[in-house]
Amino acid sequence: MTDGQFRDIARRTMTPRSIAVQAVGFAIGVAIVAWIVKGALEAANAPGRAGIMESVSAAWQSRPWLVAGIAITTVLSMVIDGALFWLVLLPVRRLGFMEMQWVTYAAATSNFFPVRLGLPARYAYAMLANRLSFGESTAWFAATTVVILVSLGAVVVATAVDPHPDLVWCLLVVGVLAVGGLALHRVARLAPVQRVMGRWTPMLTTQSTYWVGTLLRAGEVLLWIARMWCAGEILGLGLDFATVTVLGVASIAVMLNPLGRVGFREATTVVVANWMAGGGLDVAHADAGFTQLALLESLGEMFTTIPMGILAIPFLARWWRRRRAEA
């Protein structure tokens, strides 16, 4: 990558305003994490309550699958993300499936930085390795975002009606996805959308891509719910399925905020868990175990994602050289 290419991608994907917003968000997030760590330490000193590490160690001795479950659900979630990017592009161009996996692992890791670099990293790889233009890359990422938002919307609606991952919940998800698919297909046929998307419109109109993509993403929500349940069980909180379902959905939704990843998801976990427990929004008197839950679930994801991102580097470098040689 030349200096000129790097500056061009950085200029297009990281505006001074977005960098400033994320920097402020990171500072706020760090303060939130400090508050949560303080609450978790206080919980560890409370009578009858173990610390996070003691709870993890005890669970590893008695129910190791709970500890492994946090890592496994995190890895599977990233696999689905990579598959989704690959699948959405498939109607117009075929890239390597594992290529998209390695890009996803690296992008997920870079989102833990003070300024989230996941999207700029995807742009850089798409434009310099896959030889897509900025407009083509934007169309691809926009189509993927649409699939993600429709899936999340379906899950949010289903959870609001029936906060249990049962048959009714699944039918509600499928029903909303059907309505969303019909609406998306009609919107994609509009002249303004056709002008913007051009030959990339099939990413929005291919039914197999839509259904497989949205169902995969809905399945990923179940993985987030499962990870939250594993963390709650390790800590002995005894959370019911309605609570972990709402927690999982809320955790995904808050990731869309423009301020960054650090702190805000953990705060959402504490607030939602306290609200589901009947404490309302008054987190000052929330069960300290909820701060442990927020910290354990987040650390479990981080300590799984970052090694996967590091592991991806040599494989991604190989794909990079291969794509550059094909140019």
N, C-alpha and C positions, 0 to 999 in steps of 0.2 A: 504494500500500500504506500503510495507516494504521499508526501506532505500535503499536496494539493487535494488529493482524493480524500484524505482524512479530514481536512478542514471543511471540504464541501459537505461531507456526510454529517459532521458535527454541527455545521451551521444549519442544516436542514432538520436535524432531529433533536438538537439540544439548544433551544433559544435561551438567551439570558434570563428571560422571565421564568421559563420552566426550571432552569437551574436554581434560580433564587427561591422559587416556591418549594422545590424539593430540599434545598439546604435548610430552609426554615422548618419544613416538615421533619427533617432528620433531627434537628435540634429539639423540637417538641417531642418527637418519638423517643429520643434518648432519655428525656426527662420522665416520660411515661414509663419506660422500662425501669428506670431507677426506682420509681414509686412501686412498681410491681415486684421488683426484687426485694425491696424493703418489706412489702406485705408477705412475700414468700418466706423471708427469714423470720418474721414475727410468727408466722404459722408454724414454722419448724420448732419454735420455742414454746408453743402453746401445749398445755397438758393433753396427752392422748393423741398428739399429732406428730408425725414423723416428718423429717425434711425430705426434699425431693430425691436426693441421692440415696437416702436410706430406703425410701419407698421403691425406687427403681431397683436397688440391690435386692430387696425382699421379693419383689415381683419376679426378678430374674431367677431367683432360687425356687420359687413356687409355681409361677406361671410365666415362663420365659417368652411364650408366644405373644404376651401383651407388649413386652418391650420390643420384640422383633416386629410386631404389628405396626408400630409407629414408623419404623424404617421402611417396611414393605409397602405400606400404603403411600408413603411419600414417593418412593421410586415409581410405583405404578401410576401415580398421578402425573409425574413428569413424562412417563412413557406415553400416556394418553395425550398430553399436550403436544409432544413431538409428532404423534400420529395425526393429530388434528391439523397441524400446519401442513403436513405432507398430503393429507387427504383433500383438503380444500384446494390446493394447487393442482391436484391430479387431473382434473378435467382439461386443463390447458397446458400443463407441463409436468413431466415425471422427473422427480429428483430422487436421490437415494433415501430409502427409509431410515437407515441408520445415520445417514448424514444429518437428517433433521433431528434425530434423537440427540446427537452430540451437540448440535447447535442449541437445542432446548436446555440441556444440562448446563452448558456454559452461560446461557442467557439467564437462567434461573439463579445461578450463583451470583452473577453480576448485579442482580436486583437487591442484594444485601448491602451494596455500597451506599455511601451517603447520597450520591446522585444515581438513581437507577439507570443502569446502562444496558438493561436487557433489550429494549427496543432499538437503541442505536447499534448494538452489537448485531442484531438480526438484520438491520438495514445494511450494515457494512458487509456482512457475509453474502446477503442476497445480491447486492450490487457489484461487489468485487469478485466473488467466487462464482456465483450463479449467473452473473452477467445480466441481471435484471435492471431496468431503469428505475429511477426513484418513483415514478408514477406507477410502474408495474408492481414494484415492491409494496407501495402504499395500497394498491388495489387488493393485493394478496392479503396483507395484514388487516385491511378493513373487512374483507369478506370473512376472515377467520374470527375477527372481533364480533361480527354480526351473529355468527353461529354460537359463539360463547355467550353473548348477551341473551339470545333467544332461549338457550338452554337454561341459563341462570334465571331468567324470567319465569320459565315453566316450573322450575324447582321452587322458586319463591312463592308463586301462586299456590302450588300444591301444598307447600309447608304451611302457608297461612290458613288453608282450608282444613288440612289434616296433618298435624305435626308428628306423624309417625310414618316411617318408611315401610308401609304395608301395601297391600294390593290396591286399595283406594288411592293411596299416594302415587303409586306407579301409573294408574289409569289417568289420574289428573295430569301428571307430567306428559304422558303421551297425547292426551287431548289438547293441552295447550301447545305442544309442539306441532300438532296437526294444523291448528289454527295459524300458528306462526309461520309454518311452511307455506301455507296457501297465501298468506299476506306477503311473505317475502318473494314468492314466485311472481306475484302480480306487480309488486313494486319494482322488481328487477326488469320488468318488461316496459317500464315507463321510459319515454324518450330521454329525459335528463340523466337517468341512471345509465342508459345505454351509451350516451355520449361520454360519460365519465369512465365507465368500465370497459367499453369497447369490446375487444375480443376476449376480455377476461370475464365477461358476464356469466359464462357457464359455471364459474365458481359459486354463483348465487342461485343458479337455476337447475343444476343437476340434482335430481331428487335423491339419488343414492348417496351423494356426498352430504346432503343436508341431513338425511335421517341417520346415517351412520355417525356423522360428526356430532349431532345434537345428543344422540343416545350415549355416545362415548363420554361426552361432557357431563351428561346427567349421571352416568356411572362414576365419573370422577368425584362428583359431589358426595356420593355414597362412601367413597374412600376417605374424604375429609371427615365425614361423620364417624366412620370407623376409627380413624386416628384419634379424634376427640374422645370417643368412648374408651379406647385403650388407655389414654392418658388419665381419664377419670377413674378407671378401674385400678390402675397402678397406685393412684393416690387414695383409693378407698372412699371416693366421694359418693358412690352409689347413684350416679345420675341416671334418670330414666331416658328412654329412647326419644321422647318428645324434646327433652332438653338438649341432648347431644345433636339431634337433627337440626334444631334451630341454631345451635352454636356453629355447626358445620356450615350451614347456609350463610349465616352472618359473617363468618370468617372469610368466605370466598367473596362476598359482596363488598366488604370493606377494602379488599385488595385493589378495587377499582379507583380508590381515592387518589387524587393527584399529588398528595403530600409525601408519599413513600410507603414502604412496607414496615419499617421498624417502629414498634410501639403501638401503632394504631390497631393492628389486629389483636394484640395482647389486651389492649384496653377494651376492645369490643367483646372479647371473651369474658372478661370480668363483669362488664355491664350487663351483657345478655344473661350470663349465668345467674347473677344476682336478681335480675328481673324475673327470670323463670322460677327462681326459688321464692318469689313473693316479696322480695325486698325493694322492688321498684327500681328507680334510677339513683337511689341514694347509696352510692358505692362506699361512702365513708364507713358504713357499718356492715359492709359485705363480708361474707364468710371468707376468712383469709385463705381457705383452701382453693378458692376460685383464682387467686393470684398464682398459686402453685400450678393450677391447671393451665393457665395462660402461658406460664413460663415453660412448663414441661412440654406442652404441645409445640410451642414455637422452637424451643431448643432441639427437640427431636427432629423437626423439619430441617433446621439449619445444619445440624451435624450429619444429616444424610445428604442434603443438597450440595453442600460445598465440596465434600469428597467426590461426588459424582461430577461436579464441574471440573475439578482438577483432573480426574480420570479422563474426561472428554478431550483435554487439550491435545495430546499426541494424536488421537484419532481424527480430531477436527483439523489438525495441521496436515495430516495425510490427505483428507478430502480437499482441503484448500489447494494443495499442490496439484492434485489431480484435476480440479476444475480449472486452475490457471493454465495447466498444460493443454487442456482441451480447447482453450480460447484461440 
